[in-house]
Amino acid sequence: MKLYGYFRSSAAYRVRIALNLKGLTPEGSYVHLQKAQQRADDFLALNPQGLVPALVTDEGDVLTQSLAIVEWLDETHPSPPLLPADAPGRARVRSIAQAIACDIHPLNNLRVLNYLTHTLGVSDEQRNGWYRYWVDLGFEALERRLSREAATGRFCHGDAPTLADVCLVPQVANARRFKIDLSPYPTLVRIDAACQALPAFAAAAPERQPDAAA
């Protein structure tokens, strides 16, 4: 397998975590988003969206979209499972994952932040305020949910990491990078700490990627 990613990409971070949990080590190819390498013709031929991650399988298939890639990994390498065995549990885990990957992250990814700055001309303070607003709104809802629901355990769902944790950890890392106060979200912080104690999560951290110094 070959993984195309960028060290700060939340979506690529999710896939790195999942690969590590599955004990898989693909070849790495690094697409520097700040240098617009995602718009290069060779990468657009691979992924017409011009987004990371993209995973080329051993069979030569090109997979895109982080949640789809993680679910493919779970189907093709089922141990350890990243989705619960029961249908209600799978629905809950997918709901938490999508609340992050579909409702929080898209409003704050690099494309949006660059558009705010370079096209709309907002100040850094305004851009960062935008970022904080949408993260806080999403985290408030997640904190309420995870702190109240009996299915929450050491991790988002029970006592083993799932797709939900794979999505939560990169979003918490980004919140810290933007200096968002996480004290109102003790459940999220607790779950993040439990994840970070696992080598699979720690090794996937942005600062530990080969392209972090590029």
Secondary structure, DSSP 8 states (H G I E B T S, - for coil): -EEEE-TT-HHHHHHHHHHHHTT---EEEE--GGGTGGGSHHHHHH-TT--S-EEE-TTS-EEESHHHHHHHHHHHS-SS-SS-SSHHHHHHHHHHHHIIIIIIGGGGSHHHHHIIIIIS---HHHHHHHHHHHHHHHHHHHHHHHHH-TTB-SSSSBTS--HHHHHHHHHHHHHHHTT---TT-HHHHHHHHHHHTSHHHHTT-GGGSGGGG-
